Amino acid sequence: MKAVLTHDFEDATVEEIERPSPGEDEVLLEVNQLQLSVTECWMYQGHLDIAPSLQERMDDDGALAFGHEFCATVAELGDGVEEFEVGDRVYAPGKITCGECVYCKNDWKTLCKNQETFGLGEYPGAAAEYFVAPTEPLATVPDGVSDQEAAALQPLSDALG
């Protein structure tokens, strides 16, 4: 499968990589629509305060796959997944949270100090044909909402959250 990988600031390539498989409580997503965020564009250029940590990640891991604003279709279910079915359209209204801190346990996930963004932590982003995601931050896309509109729901939820 093809993925857009960022190896250094202002250096991205389309590469053939192995299609991932979902683990427990994860789903394999087929990307329908990707919308790069303004923040990701700044990160790509190295214009944010987190540039040193991004450089370290690229040096250690070889590349980043951005993409947290997306609409995707569930292509495969990992073990233990009951909240989604193959064929569901999904987006991620928030970040990936730890589920263990006092904020997460009290349903204040937006305050989780251990949250991460797709493409900047353990999980690659949606700048690929397929990617694996944990089920926790995902939500189904309502009928009547296009893939393009669904990709824009993440920044909308951040603004309202």
DSSP file with accessible surface (Angstrom, degrees, kcal/mol):
  #  RESIDUE AA STRUCTURE BP1 BP2  ACC     N-H-->O    O-->H-N    N-H-->O    O-->H-N    TCO  KAPPA ALPHA  PHI   PSI    X-CA   Y-CA   Z-CA
    1    1 A M              0   0   28      0, 0.0    16,-3.0     0, 0.0     2,-0.3   0.000 360.0 360.0 360.0 159.7    0.0    0.0    0.0
    2    2 A K  E     +A   16   0A 110     14,-0.2   127,-2.2    12,-0.0     2,-0.3  -0.716 360.0 174.3 -98.4 145.5    1.1    3.6   -0.5
    3    3 A A  E     -AB  15 128A   3     12,-2.1    12,-3.0    -2,-0.3     2,-0.7  -0.985  32.3-124.1-145.0 149.9    1.8    6.1    2.3
    4    4 A V  E     -A   14   0A  62    123,-3.2     2,-0.4    -2,-0.3    62,-0.3  -0.884  34.8-170.4 -95.2 116.2    3.1    9.6    2.5
    5    5 A L  E     -A   13   0A  24      8,-2.8     8,-2.3    -2,-0.7     2,-0.7  -0.927  16.4-147.6-115.0 132.9    6.1    9.6    4.9
    6    6 A T  E     +AC  12  64A   6     58,-3.2    58,-2.2    -2,-0.4     6,-0.2  -0.885  19.3 173.2-100.5 115.1    7.8   12.7    6.2
    7    7 A H  E     -     0   0A  60      4,-2.3     2,-0.3    -2,-0.7     5,-0.1   0.679  68.4  -9.6 -93.0 -25.9   11.5   12.0    6.7
    8    8 A D  E >  S-A   11   0A  68      3,-1.2     3,-1.9    56,-0.1    -1,-0.3  -0.951  99.6 -55.0-160.5 171.1   12.6   15.5    7.5
    9    9 A F  T 3  S+     0   0   51     -2,-0.3    36,-0.2     1,-0.3    35,-0.1  -0.359 126.6   2.1 -60.6 131.0   11.2   19.0    7.5
   10   10 A E  T 3  S+     0   0  120     34,-2.1     2,-0.3     1,-0.1    -1,-0.3   0.785 109.7 108.5  59.4  33.3    9.9   19.8    4.0
   11   11 A D  E <   +A    8   0A  74     -3,-1.9    -4,-2.3    33,-0.2    -3,-1.2  -0.793  36.5 151.0-141.2  93.6   10.8   16.3    2.8
   12   12 A A  E     -A    6   0A  39     -2,-0.3     2,-0.3    -6,-0.2    -6,-0.2  -0.946  16.9-174.4-124.5 147.0    8.0   13.9    2.2
   13   13 A T  E     -A    5   0A  55     -8,-2.3    -8,-2.8    -2,-0.4     2,-0.6  -0.966  28.6-120.2-136.5 153.7    7.8   11.0   -0.2
   14   14 A V  E     +A    4   0A 100     -2,-0.3     2,-0.3   -10,-0.2   -10,-0.2  -0.860  44.9 178.1 -91.8 123.6    5.1    8.5   -1.3
   15   15 A E  E     -A    3   0A  63    -12,-3.0   -12,-2.1    -2,-0.6     2,-0.6  -0.917  35.0-116.8-130.2 155.2    6.3    5.1   -0.5
   16   16 A E  E     +A    2   0A 123     -2,-0.3     2,-0.3   -14,-0.2   -14,-0.2  -0.799  45.1 168.3 -87.6 120.8    5.1    1.5   -0.7
   17   17 A I        -     0   0   60    -16,-3.0     2,-0.2    -2,-0.6     0, 0.0  -0.878  40.7 -83.6-129.4 167.3    4.8    0.0    2.8
   18   18 A E        -     0   0  174     -2,-0.3     0, 0.0     1,-0.1     0, 0.0  -0.472  45.4-113.4 -71.9 137.4    3.3   -3.1    4.3
   19   19 A R        -     0   0  107     -2,-0.2    -1,-0.1     1,-0.1   112,-0.1  -0.566  38.4-128.1 -69.6 127.2   -0.4   -2.9    5.1
   20   20 A P        -     0   0   43      0, 0.0    -1,-0.1     0, 0.0   111,-0.1  -0.260  11.7-138.1 -76.1 165.4   -0.8   -3.1    8.8
   21   21 A S        -     0   0   91    111,-0.0     2,-0.1     7,-0.0   111,-0.1  -0.967  23.2-113.2-121.5 140.5   -3.1   -5.5   10.8
   22   22 A P        -     0   0   18      0, 0.0    57,-0.2     0, 0.0     2,-0.1  -0.432  27.5-155.7 -75.0 144.7   -5.2   -4.4   13.7
   23   23 A G    >   -     0   0   30      1,-0.2     3,-1.7    55,-0.1    55,-0.1  -0.244  50.0 -38.2 -97.1-164.4   -4.5   -5.7   17.2
   24   24 A E  T 3  S+     0   0  141      1,-0.3    -1,-0.2    54,-0.2    56,-0.2  -0.323 131.7   5.1 -62.0 134.4   -6.8   -6.0   20.2
   25   25 A D  T 3  S+     0   0   75     54,-3.0   110,-2.0     1,-0.2   111,-0.3   0.755 111.9 109.8  60.4  27.7   -9.3   -3.2   20.4
   26   26 A E  E <   -D  134   0B  31     -3,-1.7    52,-2.4    53,-0.3     2,-0.3  -0.880  52.7-151.9-125.5 161.4   -8.0   -1.7   17.1
   27   27 A V  E     -DE 133  77B   0    106,-2.7   106,-2.4    -2,-0.3     2,-0.5  -0.959  17.8-126.8-129.7 149.9   -9.5   -1.4   13.7
   28   28 A L  E     -DE 132  76B   0     48,-2.6    47,-3.2    -2,-0.3    48,-1.4  -0.871  32.8-157.4 -91.7 127.3   -7.9   -1.3   10.2
   29   29 A L  E     -DE 131  74B   0    102,-3.2   102,-1.9    -2,-0.5     2,-0.6  -0.909  14.0-148.3-112.9 134.2   -9.2    1.8    8.4
   30   30 A E  E     -DE 130  73B  84     43,-3.1    43,-2.8    -2,-0.4     2,-0.3  -0.888  31.9-123.0 -95.5 122.1   -9.3    2.5    4.7
   31   31 A V  E     + E   0  72B  31     98,-2.2    41,-0.3    -2,-0.6     3,-0.1  -0.491  36.5 169.8 -74.7 125.8   -8.8    6.2    4.2
   32   32 A N  E    S+     0   0B  49     39,-2.6     2,-0.3     1,-0.4    40,-0.2   0.767  72.0   6.4 -96.1 -41.0  -11.6    7.9    2.3
   33   33 A Q  E     - E   0  71B  57     38,-2.2    38,-2.2   114,-0.1     2,-0.4  -0.977  59.4-167.4-149.8 132.0  -10.6   11.5    2.9
   34   34 A L  E     - E   0  70B  50     -2,-0.3     2,-0.5    36,-0.2    36,-0.2  -0.974   1.7-171.9-120.0 135.0   -7.6   13.2    4.5
   35   35 A Q        -     0   0   67     34,-2.8    34,-0.4    -2,-0.4     2,-0.2  -0.966  20.1-139.7-125.4 108.8   -7.5   16.9    5.4
   36   36 A L        -     0   0   95     -2,-0.5     2,-0.1    31,-0.1    -2,-0.0  -0.541  23.1-128.9 -68.7 134.4   -4.1   18.1    6.5
   37   37 A S     >  -     0   0    6     -2,-0.2     4,-2.0     1,-0.1     5,-0.2  -0.421  15.4-116.6 -80.5 160.1   -4.4   20.5    9.4
   38   38 A V  H  > S+     0   0   90      1,-0.2     4,-2.3     2,-0.2     5,-0.2   0.914 118.7  55.2 -59.4 -40.6   -2.8   23.9    9.5
   39   39 A T  H  > S+     0   0   68      1,-0.2     4,-2.7     2,-0.2    -1,-0.2   0.911 105.7  50.6 -60.6 -43.1   -0.8   22.6   12.5
   40   40 A E  H  > S+     0   0    3      2,-0.2     4,-2.8     1,-0.2    -1,-0.2   0.887 108.3  52.8 -63.4 -36.9    0.5   19.7   10.5
   41   41 A C  H  X S+     0   0   57     -4,-2.0     4,-1.5     2,-0.2    -2,-0.2   0.921 111.2  46.3 -64.0 -41.2    1.6   22.0    7.7
   42   42 A W  H  X>S+     0   0  123     -4,-2.3     5,-2.5     2,-0.2     4,-0.7   0.897 112.4  50.6 -66.3 -40.2    3.5   24.1   10.2
   43   43 A M  H ><5S+     0   0    4     -4,-2.7     3,-1.1     1,-0.2    -2,-0.2   0.925 106.7  54.6 -62.7 -42.3    5.0   21.0   11.7
   44   44 A Y  H 3<5S+     0   0   73     -4,-2.8   -34,-2.1     1,-0.3    -1,-0.2   0.865 111.2  45.7 -58.6 -35.4    6.1   19.8    8.2
   45   45 A Q  H 3<5S-     0   0   78     -4,-1.5    -1,-0.3   -36,-0.2    -2,-0.2   0.573 113.3-119.7 -84.5 -10.1    7.9   23.1    7.8
   46   46 A G  T <<5S+     0   0   24     -3,-1.1    -3,-0.2    -4,-0.7    -2,-0.1   0.746  71.3 133.1  78.8  25.0    9.5   22.9   11.2
   47   47 A H      < +     0   0  124     -5,-2.5     2,-0.3    -6,-0.1    -4,-0.2   0.240  44.0  83.5 -97.0  13.1    7.8   26.2   12.4
   48   48 A L  S >  S-     0   0   49     -6,-0.3     3,-2.1    -5,-0.1    -9,-0.0  -0.795  85.8-112.1-115.1 161.6    6.5   25.1   15.8
   49   49 A D  T 3  S+     0   0  166     -2,-0.3     4,-0.2     1,-0.3    -1,-0.1   0.733 115.3  63.5 -60.2 -22.2    8.1   24.9   19.2
   50   50 A I  T 3>  +     0   0   73      1,-0.2     4,-2.4     2,-0.1     3,-0.4   0.402  69.5 107.7 -84.6   6.1    7.8   21.1   19.0
   51   51 A A  H <> S+     0   0   16     -3,-2.1     4,-2.8     1,-0.2     5,-0.2   0.885  74.8  53.7 -52.9 -42.8   10.2   21.0   16.1
   52   52 A P  H  > S+     0   0   95      0, 0.0     4,-2.2     0, 0.0    -1,-0.2   0.920 110.8  45.9 -61.4 -39.3   13.1   19.5   18.1
   53   53 A S  H  > S+     0   0   62     -3,-0.4     4,-2.2    -4,-0.2    -2,-0.2   0.875 112.6  51.0 -71.6 -33.0   10.8   16.6   19.4
   54   54 A L  H  X S+     0   0    6     -4,-2.4     4,-2.6     2,-0.2    -1,-0.2   0.922 109.6  50.4 -65.5 -42.8    9.6   16.1   15.8
   55   55 A Q  H  X S+     0   0   50     -4,-2.8     4,-2.7    -5,-0.2    -2,-0.2   0.918 109.6  50.9 -61.3 -41.8   13.1   16.0   14.5
   56   56 A E  H  X S+     0   0  122     -4,-2.2     4,-2.7    -5,-0.2     5,-0.2   0.918 110.0  49.8 -61.3 -43.1   14.0   13.4   17.2
   57   57 A R  H  X S+     0   0   64     -4,-2.2     4,-3.1     2,-0.2     5,-0.4   0.919 112.2  47.1 -61.8 -44.1   11.0   11.3   16.2
   58   58 A M  H  X S+     0   0    5     -4,-2.6     4,-1.6     1,-0.2    -2,-0.2   0.903 113.8  48.3 -66.1 -38.7   12.0   11.4   12.6
   59   59 A D  H  < S+     0   0  108     -4,-2.7    -2,-0.2    -5,-0.2    -1,-0.2   0.912 119.5  38.4 -65.5 -42.7   15.6   10.5   13.5
   60   60 A D  H  < S+     0   0  115     -4,-2.7    -2,-0.2    -5,-0.2    -3,-0.2   0.910 129.0  29.0 -74.8 -45.5   14.6    7.6   15.7
   61   61 A D  H  < S-     0   0   99     -4,-3.1    -3,-0.2    -5,-0.2    -2,-0.2   0.534  98.6-125.2 -97.5 -11.4   11.7    6.2   13.7
   62   62 A G  S  < S+     0   0   39     -4,-1.6     2,-0.3    -5,-0.4    -4,-0.2   0.055  77.4   7.9  92.4 -28.8   12.8    7.1   10.2
   63   63 A A        -     0   0   20     -6,-0.3     2,-0.4     2,-0.0   -56,-0.2  -0.971  61.4-127.4-173.8 160.7    9.6    9.0    9.2
   64   64 A L  B     -C    6   0A   2    -58,-2.2   -58,-3.2    -2,-0.3     2,-0.6  -0.928  10.1-153.2-116.1 146.3    6.3   10.4   10.4
   65   65 A A        -     0   0   12     -2,-0.4    60,-3.0    54,-0.3   -60,-0.1  -0.925  23.2-161.3-117.2  98.8    2.9    9.7    8.7
   66   66 A F        +     0   0   13     -2,-0.6    61,-1.7   -62,-0.3    53,-0.2  -0.141  36.5 114.2 -68.6 175.3    0.7   12.7    9.5
   67   67 A G        +     0   0    0     51,-0.4    59,-2.3    58,-0.3   -31,-0.1   0.654   7.3 150.7 124.1  79.9   -3.1   12.8    9.3
   68   68 A H        +     0   0   22    -33,-0.2     2,-0.7    57,-0.2    24,-0.3   0.493  67.6  73.4-107.9  -6.1   -5.4   13.3   12.2
   69   69 A E  S    S+     0   0   14    -34,-0.4   -34,-2.8    22,-0.1     2,-0.3  -0.900  75.3 124.3-107.8 103.7   -8.3   14.9   10.3
   70   70 A F  E     -E   34   0B   2     -2,-0.7    22,-0.4   -36,-0.2     2,-0.4  -0.953  53.9-140.1-151.7 164.9   -9.8   12.1    8.2
   71   71 A C  E     +E   33   0B   0    -38,-2.2   -39,-2.6    -2,-0.3   -38,-2.2  -0.991  36.4 167.6-128.7 133.1  -12.8   10.1    7.2
   72   72 A A  E     -EF  31  90B   0     18,-2.4    18,-3.3    -2,-0.4     2,-0.4  -0.950  32.2-123.1-143.6 163.0  -12.2    6.4    6.8
   73   73 A T  E     -EF  30  89B  31    -43,-2.8   -43,-3.1    -2,-0.3     2,-0.4  -0.923  33.0-113.3-111.0 133.4  -14.1    3.1    6.4
   74   74 A V  E     +E   29   0B   1     14,-2.9    13,-2.8    -2,-0.4   -45,-0.2  -0.508  38.9 172.2 -65.8 118.8  -13.6    0.2    8.9
   75   75 A A  E     +     0   0B  30    -47,-3.2     2,-0.3    -2,-0.4   -46,-0.2   0.696  63.1   8.6-101.3 -27.2  -11.9   -2.5    6.7
   76   76 A E  E     -E   28   0B  76    -48,-1.4   -48,-2.6     9,-0.1     2,-0.4  -0.980  65.6-135.1-157.2 144.0  -11.0   -5.0    9.5
   77   77 A L  E     -E   27   0B  62     -2,-0.3   -50,-0.2   -50,-0.2     2,-0.1  -0.851  15.5-142.5-104.4 137.1  -11.7   -5.5   13.2
   78   78 A G    >   -     0   0    8    -52,-2.4     3,-1.6    -2,-0.4   -54,-0.2  -0.395  46.7 -67.5 -83.2 170.6   -9.2   -6.5   15.7
   79   79 A D  T 3  S+     0   0  132      1,-0.2   -54,-3.0   -57,-0.2   -53,-0.3  -0.293 120.4  20.4 -58.0 139.8  -10.0   -8.9   18.6
   80   80 A G  T 3  S+     0   0   49      1,-0.2     2,-0.6   -56,-0.2    -1,-0.2   0.403  83.3 137.8  84.6  -1.7  -12.4   -7.5   21.1
   81   81 A V    <   +     0   0   16     -3,-1.6    -1,-0.2     1,-0.2    -4,-0.0  -0.682   7.4 146.7 -83.4 119.0  -13.9   -4.8   18.9
   82   82 A E        +     0   0  178     -2,-0.6    -1,-0.2    -3,-0.1    -2,-0.0   0.525  57.3  70.6-122.4 -17.2  -17.7   -4.7   19.3
   83   83 A E  S    S+     0   0  108      2,-0.0     2,-0.3     0, 0.0    -2,-0.1   0.592 100.3  43.7 -84.5  -9.2  -18.5   -1.0   18.8
   84   84 A F        -     0   0   14     55,-0.0     2,-0.3     4,-0.0    51,-0.0  -0.918  64.9-152.3-131.5 159.7  -17.9   -1.0   15.1
   85   85 A E    >   -     0   0  136     -2,-0.3     3,-2.3    -9,-0.0   -11,-0.3  -0.919  39.6 -87.5-125.3 154.5  -18.6   -3.2   12.1
   86   86 A V  T 3  S+     0   0   92     -2,-0.3   -11,-0.2     1,-0.3     3,-0.1  -0.386 117.8  33.2 -57.1 132.6  -16.7   -3.6    8.8
   87   87 A G  T 3  S+     0   0   46    -13,-2.8    -1,-0.3     1,-0.4     2,-0.1   0.185  83.7 133.7 101.0 -16.0  -18.1   -0.9    6.5
   88   88 A D    <   -     0   0   47     -3,-2.3   -14,-2.9   -14,-0.1     2,-0.4  -0.445  53.4-133.5 -64.8 138.0  -18.7    1.7    9.1
   89   89 A R  E     +F   73   0B  62     52,-0.2    52,-2.5   -16,-0.2     2,-0.3  -0.813  34.9 177.1 -91.2 135.0  -17.5    5.2    8.2
   90   90 A V  E     -FG  72 140B   0    -18,-3.3   -18,-2.4    -2,-0.4     2,-0.3  -0.890  21.6-175.6-136.2 163.4  -15.6    6.8   11.1
   91   91 A Y  E     - G   0 139B  37     48,-2.1    48,-2.5    -2,-0.3   -20,-0.1  -0.890  32.1-114.2-144.8 172.1  -13.6    9.9   12.1
   92   92 A A        -     0   0    1    -22,-0.4    46,-0.2   -24,-0.3   -22,-0.1  -0.902  22.8-175.6-115.7 102.5  -11.7   10.9   15.2
   93   93 A P  S    S+     0   0   36      0, 0.0     2,-0.2     0, 0.0    -1,-0.1   0.724  71.5  11.6 -70.0 -18.0  -13.3   13.8   17.0
   94   94 A G  S    S-     0   0   27     43,-0.7     2,-0.1     1,-0.1    64,-0.0  -0.699  90.0 -74.1-140.5-166.5  -10.5   13.9   19.6
   95   95 A K        -     0   0   62     -2,-0.2     2,-0.6    22,-0.1    22,-0.2  -0.372  53.6 -89.2 -91.0 171.3   -7.1   12.6   20.4
   96   96 A I  B     -H  116   0C  15     20,-2.7    20,-2.5    -2,-0.1     2,-0.2  -0.733  50.7-161.3 -82.4 120.0   -6.0    9.2   21.6
   97   97 A T        -     0   0   17     -2,-0.6    18,-0.1    18,-0.2    39,-0.1  -0.621  25.7-119.9-105.1 166.6   -6.2    9.3   25.4
   98   98 A C        -     0   0   45     -2,-0.2    -1,-0.1    11,-0.1    -2,-0.0   0.783  27.5-149.3 -77.3 -28.8   -4.6    7.0   28.0
   99   99 A G  S    S+     0   0   34      1,-0.1    -1,-0.1    10,-0.1    10,-0.0   0.421  80.7  76.0  77.0  -4.4   -7.9    5.7   29.6
  100  100 A E        +     0   0  135      4,-0.1    -1,-0.1     5,-0.0    -3,-0.0   0.661  68.0  91.2-113.8 -24.0   -6.1    5.4   33.0
  101  101 A C  S  > S-     0   0   27      1,-0.1     4,-2.7     8,-0.0     5,-0.2  -0.222  88.6-102.4 -75.1 169.7   -5.7    8.8   34.5
  102  102 A V  H  > S+     0   0   91      1,-0.2     4,-1.0     2,-0.2     6,-0.2   0.858 122.0  53.0 -61.0 -33.9   -8.1   10.5   36.8
  103  103 A Y  H  4>S+     0   0   77      2,-0.2     5,-3.4     1,-0.2     3,-0.4   0.939 111.0  44.6 -68.5 -46.3   -9.4   12.7   33.9
  104  104 A C  H >45S+     0   0    9      1,-0.2     3,-1.8     3,-0.2     5,-0.2   0.916 111.3  53.4 -62.7 -43.6  -10.1    9.7   31.6
  105  105 A K  H 3<5S+     0   0  141     -4,-2.7    -1,-0.2     1,-0.3    -2,-0.2   0.719 111.5  46.6 -67.4 -19.4  -11.7    7.7   34.4
  106  106 A N  T 3<5S-     0   0   86     -4,-1.0    -1,-0.3    -3,-0.4    -2,-0.2   0.138 120.3-107.6-106.8  17.9  -14.1   10.6   35.1
  107  107 A D  T < 5S+     0   0  126     -3,-1.8    -3,-0.2     1,-0.1     3,-0.2   0.807  86.1 122.5  60.8  34.4  -14.9   11.2   31.4
  108  108 A W    > < +     0   0  142     -5,-3.4     3,-2.4    -6,-0.2     4,-0.3  -0.415  25.9 152.8-111.8  50.9  -12.9   14.4   31.2
  109  109 A K  G >   +     0   0   72      1,-0.3     3,-1.7    -5,-0.2    -5,-0.1   0.765  59.7  69.2 -60.4 -26.1  -10.7   13.0   28.4
  110  110 A T  G 3  S+     0   0  101      1,-0.3    -1,-0.3    -3,-0.2     5,-0.1   0.722  99.9  51.7 -66.0 -16.3   -9.9   16.4   26.9
  111  111 A L  G <  S+     0   0   83     -3,-2.4    -1,-0.3    -8,-0.1    -2,-0.2   0.420  77.7 131.4 -97.0  -0.7   -7.9   17.1   30.0
  112  112 A C    X   -     0   0    3     -3,-1.7     3,-0.8    -4,-0.3    -3,-0.0  -0.312  46.8-156.3 -55.5 127.2   -5.8   13.8   29.7
  113  113 A K  T 3  S+     0   0  157      1,-0.2    -1,-0.2    -2,-0.0    -3,-0.0   0.569  89.8  55.1 -82.2  -9.2   -2.1   14.7   30.1
  114  114 A N  T 3  S+     0   0  103      2,-0.1    -1,-0.2     0, 0.0    -2,-0.1   0.174  78.1 130.1-109.3  16.5   -1.1   11.5   28.2
  115  115 A Q    <   -     0   0   66     -3,-0.8     2,-0.3   -18,-0.1   -18,-0.2  -0.338  35.7-166.4 -75.0 153.4   -3.1   12.1   25.0
  116  116 A E  B     -H   96   0C  51    -20,-2.5   -20,-2.7    -2,-0.0     2,-0.4  -0.937  16.1-123.5-136.5 161.2   -1.5   11.8   21.6
  117  117 A T    >>  -     0   0   23     -2,-0.3     3,-2.4   -22,-0.2     4,-0.6  -0.818  37.8 -96.5-104.8 141.7   -2.4   12.7   18.1
  118  118 A F  T 34 S+     0   0    3     -2,-0.4   -51,-0.4     1,-0.3     7,-0.3  -0.328 114.1  22.4 -52.6 133.0   -2.5   10.3   15.2
  119  119 A G  T 34 S+     0   0    2      4,-3.6   -54,-0.3   -53,-0.2    -1,-0.3   0.293 117.3  65.8  91.2  -9.9    0.8   10.6   13.4
  120  120 A L  T <4 S+     0   0   44     -3,-2.4    -2,-0.2     3,-0.3     2,-0.1   0.370 105.1  23.3-123.7   1.5    2.7   12.0   16.3
  121  121 A G  S  < S-     0   0   21      2,-0.7    -2,-0.0    -4,-0.6    -3,-0.0  -0.284 119.0 -34.9-134.8-135.9    2.7    9.1   18.8
  122  122 A E  S    S+     0   0  142     -2,-0.1    -4,-0.1     1,-0.1     0, 0.0   0.825 119.3  63.6 -66.0 -32.8    2.3    5.4   18.8
  123  123 A Y  S    S-     0   0   28     -6,-0.2    -4,-3.6     8,-0.0    -2,-0.7  -0.832  80.1-131.8-103.6 127.8   -0.2    5.4   15.9
  124  124 A P        -     0   0   71      0, 0.0   -58,-0.1     0, 0.0    -4,-0.1  -0.270  31.5-113.6 -64.1 159.3    0.6    6.6   12.4
  125  125 A G        -     0   0    1    -60,-3.0   -58,-0.3    -7,-0.3   -57,-0.2  -0.104  32.2 -86.8 -87.1-170.0   -1.8    9.1   10.8
  126  126 A A  S    S+     0   0    1    -59,-2.3     2,-2.0     1,-0.2   -59,-0.2   0.209  86.5 113.7 -88.8  15.5   -4.2    8.8    7.8
  127  127 A A  S    S+     0   0   10    -61,-1.7  -123,-3.2  -123,-0.1     2,-0.3  -0.305  71.2  67.5 -82.5  54.8   -1.7    9.8    5.2
  128  128 A A  B    S-B    3   0A  18     -2,-2.0  -125,-0.2  -125,-0.3   -97,-0.2  -0.956  96.3-102.8-158.8 169.0   -1.8    6.3    3.7
  129  129 A E  S    S+     0   0   94   -127,-2.2   -98,-2.2    -2,-0.3     2,-0.3   0.881 107.9   9.4 -68.7 -36.9   -4.3    4.0    2.0
  130  130 A Y  E     +D   30   0B  39   -128,-0.3     2,-0.3  -100,-0.2  -100,-0.2  -0.976  67.6 174.7-138.0 152.2   -4.8    2.2    5.3
  131  131 A F  E     -D   29   0B   5   -102,-1.9  -102,-3.2    -2,-0.3     2,-0.4  -0.981  28.7-117.2-153.3 158.7   -3.9    2.7    8.9
  132  132 A V  E     +D   28   0B  15     -2,-0.3  -104,-0.2  -104,-0.2  -111,-0.0  -0.797  32.8 179.5 -98.0 139.8   -4.6    1.1   12.2
  133  133 A A  E     -D   27   0B   0   -106,-2.4  -106,-2.7    -2,-0.4     2,-0.1  -0.991  30.9-115.0-137.9 146.9   -6.4    3.0   15.0
  134  134 A P  E     -D   26   0B  15      0, 0.0  -108,-0.2     0, 0.0     4,-0.2  -0.469  28.6-128.2 -71.3 153.7   -7.5    2.2   18.5
  135  135 A T  S >  S+     0   0   12   -110,-2.0     3,-1.6     1,-0.2  -109,-0.1   0.796  90.7  84.1 -74.8 -26.3  -11.3    2.3   18.8
  136  136 A E  T 3  S+     0   0   69   -111,-0.3    -1,-0.2     1,-0.3  -110,-0.0   0.842  94.8  36.8 -51.6 -47.4  -11.4    4.7   21.8
  137  137 A P  T 3  S+     0   0    8      0, 0.0   -43,-0.7     0, 0.0    -1,-0.3   0.549  97.8 103.1 -87.7   0.5  -11.2    8.0   19.9
  138  138 A L    <   -     0   0   15     -3,-1.6     2,-0.3    -4,-0.2   -46,-0.2  -0.499  44.0-177.4 -87.7 150.6  -13.3    7.0   16.9
  139  139 A A  E     -G   91   0B  28    -48,-2.5   -48,-2.1    -2,-0.2     2,-0.1  -0.982  31.1-106.1-138.8 149.7  -16.9    7.9   16.2
  140  140 A T  E     -G   90   0B  78     -2,-0.3   -50,-0.3   -50,-0.2   -52,-0.0  -0.465  33.9-116.7 -75.1 149.9  -19.2    6.9   13.4
  141  141 A V        -     0   0   10    -52,-2.5   -52,-0.2    -2,-0.1     3,-0.1  -0.737  32.9-116.8 -86.3 127.9  -20.0    9.4   10.7
  142  142 A P    >   -     0   0   72      0, 0.0     3,-1.7     0, 0.0    -1,-0.1  -0.302  35.6 -95.5 -63.1 147.1  -23.7   10.3   10.5
  143  143 A D  T 3  S+     0   0  162      1,-0.2     3,-0.1     0, 0.0     0, 0.0  -0.310 112.2  33.7 -56.7 144.5  -25.7    9.5    7.4
  144  144 A G  T 3  S+     0   0   80      1,-0.3     2,-0.6    -3,-0.1    -1,-0.2   0.352  89.7 113.7  88.4  -8.0  -25.8   12.4    5.0
  145  145 A V    <   -     0   0   33     -3,-1.7    -1,-0.3    -4,-0.0    -4,-0.0  -0.878  63.3-134.7 -97.6 124.3  -22.4   13.7    6.0
  146  146 A S     >  -     0   0   42     -2,-0.6     4,-2.7     1,-0.1     5,-0.2  -0.241  21.9-109.2 -72.2 165.1  -19.9   13.5    3.1
  147  147 A D  H  > S+     0   0   44      1,-0.2     4,-2.0     2,-0.2     5,-0.1   0.895 121.2  51.9 -59.6 -39.7  -16.4   12.2    3.5
  148  148 A Q  H  > S+     0   0  110      1,-0.2     4,-1.0     2,-0.2    -1,-0.2   0.920 111.5  45.7 -65.4 -42.7  -15.1   15.7    3.0
  149  149 A E  H  4 S+     0   0  108      1,-0.2     3,-0.5     2,-0.2     4,-0.4   0.905 110.2  54.7 -66.8 -39.2  -17.4   17.1    5.7
  150  150 A A  H >< S+     0   0    0     -4,-2.7     3,-1.4     1,-0.2     4,-0.5   0.885 102.5  56.2 -63.3 -38.2  -16.5   14.2    8.1
  151  151 A A  H >< S+     0   0    0     -4,-2.0     3,-0.5     1,-0.3    -1,-0.2   0.824 106.0  52.8 -62.9 -28.4  -12.8   15.0    7.8
  152  152 A A  T 3X S+     0   0   39     -4,-1.0     4,-1.4    -3,-0.5    -1,-0.3   0.523  88.3  82.3 -84.3  -5.2  -13.6   18.5    8.9
  153  153 A L  H <> S+     0   0   39     -3,-1.4     4,-2.9    -4,-0.4     5,-0.2   0.820  81.0  63.7 -69.9 -29.3  -15.4   17.3   12.0
  154  154 A Q  H <> S+     0   0    7     -3,-0.5     4,-2.2    -4,-0.5     5,-0.2   0.970 106.2  40.7 -62.8 -52.0  -12.2   16.8   14.1
  155  155 A P  H  > S+     0   0   43      0, 0.0     4,-2.3     0, 0.0    -1,-0.2   0.887 114.8  54.5 -66.2 -30.4  -11.2   20.5   14.1
  156  156 A L  H  X S+     0   0   90     -4,-1.4     4,-2.1     2,-0.2    -2,-0.2   0.942 108.3  48.1 -64.2 -43.8  -14.8   21.4   14.7
  157  157 A S  H  X S+     0   0   30     -4,-2.9     4,-2.2     1,-0.2    -1,-0.2   0.882 110.5  52.3 -66.3 -34.6  -15.0   19.1   17.7
  158  158 A D  H  < S+     0   0   79     -4,-2.2    -1,-0.2    -5,-0.2    -2,-0.2   0.916 110.0  48.9 -63.5 -42.4  -11.7   20.6   19.0
  159  159 A A  H  < S+     0   0   85     -4,-2.3    -2,-0.2     1,-0.2    -1,-0.2   0.872 120.2  36.2 -67.0 -33.9  -13.2   24.1   18.7
  160  160 A L  H  <        0   0  139     -4,-2.1    -1,-0.2    -5,-0.2    -2,-0.2   0.688 360.0 360.0 -89.4 -22.3  -16.4   23.2   20.5
  161  161 A G     <        0   0   82     -4,-2.2    -3,-0.2    -5,-0.2    -2,-0.1   0.796 360.0 360.0 -75.2 360.0  -14.8   20.8   23.0
